[in-house]
Amino acid sequence: MTTATGGVRAHARIVARDDGRGGTSLPVLDGDGPLALRRTRGSGAEARVMLVGAMSGPLGGDHFTVEAGVESGARLKVGSAAATIALPGQGKSEARYDVRLTVADGGELHWLPEQLISARGSDLHVSTQVDVGAAGRLVLREEQVLGRVGEQPGRLGSRIRVRVAGRVVLDQELACGPGAQGGWDGPAGLGGCRAVGQLVVVRPEFGANPVAARVLGENAAVLPLAGPAVLVSAVAADALRLRGLLDEALDALA
């Protein structure tokens, strides 16, 4: 970890590898400052890692980066111990949180962190970039909550970009809160909801048997992507209802 004028720079890195005995080893499991990594008990061939927030943040001016690479034959599930709360810092500069994920052919990654909460006065940009091999598997969940209970949100921008076998299948941006383009909270945007989430599922079998587009209730939709992948987008009044929608969608895709 390095501390620079205006914020903290922190980096965490995970590498998952087939251990040759029917399991997954973690030859690289390294985090610093606010990005602490802990291996927890896995299941079968799957290794599990928990991201534990060791400090508050990200605050204004902070720059956090998390990288995870899953090699062929390895299986990895990553979660977080608690929600991440974007908070205002002493300065006025934007905070950044970058996530970089790679899944090789024959690898499998479940990226399932808890919600990101945009607190009043914060300014955060989240960037998620994912590269999946043609025979790789991915389940990725992102959930964002605009403000704590009874609180107006901060400014939140996010971009998620997913490539499968080198081909972009999803490139999506979202901007909410003060300073965002008008209409973000209107009928064509979040419609007054305060929780928004995405679920991206990549499976080789979707190439031959694409998932059909459909609506799940009033606030979620399943959208096939241009490749062996599907996107579920959902909005809800709060984090609990959002998680229920995304869990329901994931069960339906199983």
C-alpha positions as CSV (number, residue, x, y, z in Angstrom):
1,M,0.0,0.0,0.0
2,T,1.2,3.5,-0.7
3,T,-0.3,6.7,0.6
4,A,-0.2,9.6,-1.8
5,T,-1.3,13.2,-1.5
6,G,-5.1,13.1,-1.7
7,G,-5.6,9.4,-1.1
8,V,-4.6,5.8,-0.5
9,R,-3.3,3.5,-3.3
10,A,-4.0,-0.2,-2.5
11,H,-3.7,-3.4,-4.6
12,A,-4.9,-7.0,-4.1
13,R,-4.1,-10.0,-6.3
14,I,-5.4,-13.6,-6.5
15,V,-4.2,-16.4,-8.7
16,A,-6.1,-19.7,-8.7
17,R,-4.4,-22.8,-10.2
18,D,-5.3,-26.5,-10.6
19,D,-3.4,-28.3,-7.9
20,G,-3.3,-31.6,-9.9
21,R,-5.2,-33.4,-7.1
22,G,-8.7,-32.5,-8.0
23,G,-8.6,-29.2,-6.1
24,T,-7.5,-25.5,-6.5
25,S,-4.4,-23.9,-5.1
26,L,-3.8,-20.2,-4.5
27,P,-0.1,-19.5,-5.3
28,V,-0.8,-15.8,-5.1
29,L,-3.1,-14.3,-2.4
30,D,-1.8,-10.9,-1.6
31,G,-3.6,-7.8,-0.4
32,D,-2.5,-4.6,1.4
33,G,-4.0,-1.8,3.3
34,P,-7.8,-1.8,3.1
35,L,-7.7,-4.8,0.7
36,A,-7.1,-7.8,2.9
37,L,-7.7,-11.3,1.5
38,R,-8.5,-14.4,3.5
39,R,-8.8,-18.0,2.3
40,T,-11.9,-19.8,3.7
41,R,-13.0,-23.4,3.6
42,G,-13.8,-24.4,0.0
43,S,-16.1,-27.0,-1.4
44,G,-14.9,-29.9,-3.6
45,A,-12.5,-28.5,-6.3
46,E,-13.5,-24.9,-5.5
47,A,-11.2,-22.5,-3.5
48,R,-12.9,-19.7,-1.7
49,V,-11.5,-16.3,-0.8
50,M,-13.0,-13.5,1.2
51,L,-12.2,-9.8,0.7
52,V,-12.1,-8.2,4.1
53,G,-12.2,-4.4,4.4
54,A,-9.4,-3.5,6.9
55,M,-10.0,0.2,6.7
56,S,-12.8,2.6,5.8
57,G,-13.3,3.6,2.2
58,P,-12.8,4.1,-0.5
59,L,-12.6,7.8,0.4
60,G,-12.2,10.7,-2.0
61,G,-8.9,10.4,-3.8
62,D,-8.3,6.7,-3.0
63,H,-7.5,4.2,-5.7
64,F,-8.1,0.5,-5.0
65,T,-7.3,-2.2,-7.5
66,V,-8.3,-5.9,-7.2
67,E,-7.1,-8.5,-9.7
68,A,-8.0,-12.2,-9.9
69,G,-6.8,-14.8,-12.4
70,V,-8.2,-18.3,-12.7
71,E,-6.1,-20.7,-14.7
72,S,-7.3,-23.8,-16.7
73,G,-8.9,-26.4,-14.5
74,A,-9.1,-24.1,-11.4
75,R,-12.3,-23.1,-9.7
76,L,-12.6,-19.9,-7.5
77,K,-15.3,-18.2,-5.6
78,V,-14.7,-14.7,-4.2
79,G,-17.0,-12.8,-1.8
80,S,-16.6,-10.0,0.7
81,A,-17.1,-9.9,4.4
82,A,-19.3,-6.8,4.3
83,A,-20.7,-4.1,2.0
84,T,-18.2,-1.5,0.7
85,I,-19.1,2.1,1.5
86,A,-17.9,4.9,-0.6
87,L,-17.4,7.9,1.7
88,P,-16.4,11.6,1.1
89,G,-12.7,12.4,1.7
90,Q,-11.0,15.5,2.9
91,G,-10.3,16.6,-0.7
92,K,-12.7,16.9,-3.6
93,S,-11.1,14.4,-5.9
94,E,-12.8,11.3,-7.2
95,A,-12.1,7.8,-5.7
96,R,-11.5,4.9,-8.0
97,Y,-12.1,1.1,-7.6
98,D,-10.8,-1.1,-10.4
99,V,-11.6,-4.8,-10.7
100,R,-9.6,-6.9,-13.3
101,L,-10.7,-10.5,-13.8
102,T,-9.4,-13.2,-16.1
103,V,-10.7,-16.7,-16.6
104,A,-8.7,-19.2,-18.8
105,D,-10.3,-21.9,-20.9
106,G,-11.5,-24.6,-18.5
107,G,-11.4,-22.2,-15.5
108,E,-14.4,-21.1,-13.4
109,L,-14.9,-17.9,-11.4
110,H,-17.8,-16.8,-9.2
111,W,-17.3,-13.2,-8.3
112,L,-19.9,-12.4,-5.7
113,P,-19.0,-9.4,-3.5
114,E,-21.5,-7.7,-1.2
115,Q,-23.1,-4.4,-2.2
116,L,-21.4,-1.1,-2.9
117,I,-23.1,1.7,-1.0
118,S,-22.7,5.3,-2.3
119,A,-22.9,7.5,0.8
120,R,-23.8,11.2,0.6
121,G,-21.0,13.4,-0.5
122,S,-18.9,10.6,-1.9
123,D,-17.6,10.5,-5.5
124,L,-16.6,7.1,-6.8
125,H,-15.9,5.5,-10.2
126,V,-15.9,1.7,-10.4
127,S,-14.4,-0.1,-13.4
128,T,-14.8,-3.8,-14.0
129,Q,-12.9,-5.5,-16.8
130,V,-13.3,-9.3,-17.4
131,D,-11.6,-11.6,-19.9
132,V,-13.0,-15.1,-20.2
133,G,-11.6,-17.8,-22.5
134,A,-13.9,-19.6,-25.0
135,A,-14.3,-22.5,-22.6
136,G,-14.2,-20.5,-19.4
137,R,-17.1,-20.1,-16.9
138,L,-18.1,-16.9,-15.0
139,V,-20.8,-15.8,-12.6
140,L,-20.3,-12.1,-11.8
141,R,-22.6,-10.0,-9.6
142,E,-22.5,-6.3,-9.0
143,E,-24.9,-4.5,-6.7
144,Q,-25.0,-0.8,-6.0
145,V,-27.1,1.0,-3.3
146,L,-27.6,4.7,-3.6
147,G,-27.3,6.1,-0.1
148,R,-27.7,4.7,3.3
149,V,-31.1,4.5,5.0
150,G,-32.7,7.9,4.7
151,E,-29.7,9.5,3.0
152,Q,-29.2,11.0,-0.4
153,P,-26.6,9.2,-2.6
154,G,-23.2,10.5,-3.6
155,R,-22.0,10.5,-7.2
156,L,-21.4,7.0,-8.5
157,G,-20.1,6.1,-12.0
158,S,-19.5,2.5,-13.1
159,R,-18.4,0.7,-16.2
160,I,-18.4,-3.1,-16.8
161,R,-16.7,-4.6,-19.8
162,V,-16.7,-8.3,-20.5
163,R,-14.9,-10.1,-23.3
164,V,-15.3,-13.8,-24.2
165,A,-12.6,-15.4,-26.4
166,G,-11.3,-11.8,-27.2
167,R,-14.7,-10.6,-28.3
168,V,-16.6,-7.8,-26.4
169,V,-20.0,-9.1,-25.3
170,L,-20.9,-6.4,-22.8
171,D,-19.8,-2.8,-22.4
172,Q,-22.1,-0.9,-20.1
173,E,-21.9,2.4,-18.2
174,L,-24.0,3.8,-15.4
175,A,-23.9,7.2,-13.7
176,C,-26.1,8.2,-10.7
177,G,-26.3,10.9,-8.1
178,P,-25.4,14.6,-8.1
179,G,-23.8,15.7,-11.3
180,A,-25.0,12.7,-13.3
181,Q,-26.8,13.3,-16.6
182,G,-30.4,14.3,-16.1
183,G,-32.9,11.5,-16.2
184,W,-30.8,8.9,-14.3
185,D,-33.6,8.6,-11.7
186,G,-36.5,9.0,-14.1
187,P,-38.8,6.4,-15.8
188,A,-36.1,5.5,-18.3
189,G,-33.5,5.2,-15.6
190,L,-33.9,3.8,-12.1
191,G,-37.5,5.0,-11.7
192,G,-37.0,6.1,-8.1
193,C,-35.4,2.8,-7.0
194,R,-32.3,3.0,-4.8
195,A,-30.7,-0.3,-5.6
196,V,-29.4,-1.5,-9.0
197,G,-27.6,-4.6,-9.9
198,Q,-26.2,-6.7,-12.8
199,L,-25.6,-10.5,-13.0
200,V,-23.3,-11.7,-15.8
201,V,-23.2,-15.5,-16.5
202,V,-20.8,-17.0,-19.1
203,R,-21.1,-20.7,-19.9
204,P,-19.9,-22.4,-23.1
205,E,-23.2,-24.3,-23.5
206,F,-25.0,-20.9,-24.0
207,G,-23.3,-20.8,-27.4
208,A,-25.3,-23.7,-28.7
209,N,-28.4,-23.1,-26.6
210,P,-28.8,-19.3,-26.1
211,V,-30.9,-18.1,-23.2
212,A,-34.2,-16.5,-24.2
213,A,-34.8,-12.9,-23.3
214,R,-37.5,-12.5,-20.7
215,V,-38.8,-10.3,-17.9
216,L,-38.6,-11.4,-14.3
217,G,-41.4,-9.6,-12.4
218,E,-41.6,-5.8,-12.8
219,N,-38.0,-4.9,-12.1
220,A,-35.7,-7.4,-13.7
221,A,-34.9,-8.6,-17.2
222,V,-32.8,-11.5,-18.7
223,L,-30.9,-10.4,-21.8
224,P,-28.9,-12.8,-24.0
225,L,-25.5,-11.3,-25.1
226,A,-23.7,-11.7,-28.4
227,G,-21.8,-14.8,-27.3
228,P,-22.1,-17.6,-24.7
229,A,-23.3,-15.2,-22.1
230,V,-26.3,-13.6,-20.5
231,L,-27.0,-10.4,-18.6
232,V,-29.5,-9.9,-15.9
233,S,-30.4,-6.3,-15.0
234,A,-32.5,-5.4,-12.0
235,V,-33.6,-2.5,-9.9
236,A,-35.3,-2.5,-6.5
237,A,-36.3,-0.3,-3.6
238,D,-33.5,-1.7,-1.4
239,A,-30.5,-4.0,-1.2
240,L,-32.5,-7.0,0.2
241,R,-35.0,-7.0,-2.6
242,L,-32.3,-6.5,-5.2
243,R,-30.4,-9.6,-3.9
244,G,-33.7,-11.6,-4.0
245,L,-34.2,-10.7,-7.7
246,L,-30.6,-11.6,-8.7
247,D,-30.7,-14.9,-6.7
248,E,-34.0,-15.8,-8.4
249,A,-32.4,-15.1,-11.8
250,L,-29.3,-17.2,-11.1
251,D,-31.5,-20.1,-9.9
252,A,-33.5,-19.9,-13.1
253,L,-30.3,-20.0,-15.2
254,A,-28.9,-23.1,-13.4
